[in-house]
Amino acid sequence: MLSELVHTRKGSGEPLVLIHGIGHRRQAWDPVLETLAESYDVIAVDLAGFGESPAYPLSASYDMDSACDNLTDNFALWGIERPHVVGNSLGGAIALELGARGLARSVTALSPAGFFGTLNRLQTFALLIALRLSSQLPEGALRALSRRAWGRRLAGASLYTHPERFTADEVFGDALALKRCAGFERTIVKGVNYAFRGRVDVPTTIAWGTRDVILPYSSSAIAQERLPDAHHVALPRCGHVPMIDDPALIARVIENTIARTEETAAA
């Protein structure tokens, strides 16, 4: 199964693929894209059924096997193999799954899904569904809210610690992406019981925002228990989408992970 994925590609060097979270779009990576493109061939992708990428056929499943298979098919289309991968939330879980399958050279997972405690799982899915429902307001109402500072703060309060940094157009664009994404419910259904329990043998960093509301920072303890060989990093004063809150820090975390790959190869 191949669903061609819409993407933004910049820079040159080793390939680096950026994977967004559920309901989001590739523009989530804009704060770090230019910095990373100075050193790497950076590809920010819209997952199938999100952003501008078409949905899977109704017969296909929005599970991790499908996501990994579809991404690797697209890697071949893009002329790359075993790229460095970076993901946030759902994208972080996909990045780890790619690493576990030997399909990535390094993995950086930012607040990845798949490390739920019982209460955290309920909190996470309740908040995600609430966000999805709020996006179903008429487009005129979404546009009006995005033009007001308090509306932008309200829209981003559960995702970022600095929602005030967004312009009205950016907030409206994100709201439309969440409103229109065809893969949301099918992904939620598959994600309810998902847990990452694989082993990743490439250099891996798991970084977690200390002010994450969607996937609370306490989940990082579960990640440390399951992946003790990974490098675990706290992201101070960052929310669920940390590349918005501290793009310089996130760029350094990614670059440090890739540098460990180079050190391993040299050794």
Secondary structure, DSSP 8 states (H G I E B T S, - for coil): ------EEEE--SSEEEEE--TT--GGGGHHHHHHHHTTSEEEEE--TTSTTS----TTS--SHHHHHHHHHHHHHHHT--S-EEEEETHHHHHHHHHHHTT--SEEEEES-SS---HHHHHHHHHHHHHHHHHTTS-HHHHHHHHTSHHHHHHHHTTT-S-GGGS-HHHHHHHHHHHHH-TTHHHHHHHHTT--------S-EEEEEETT-TTTTTTHHHHHHHH-TTSEEEEETT--SSHHHH-HHHHHHHHHHHHHHHHHHHH-
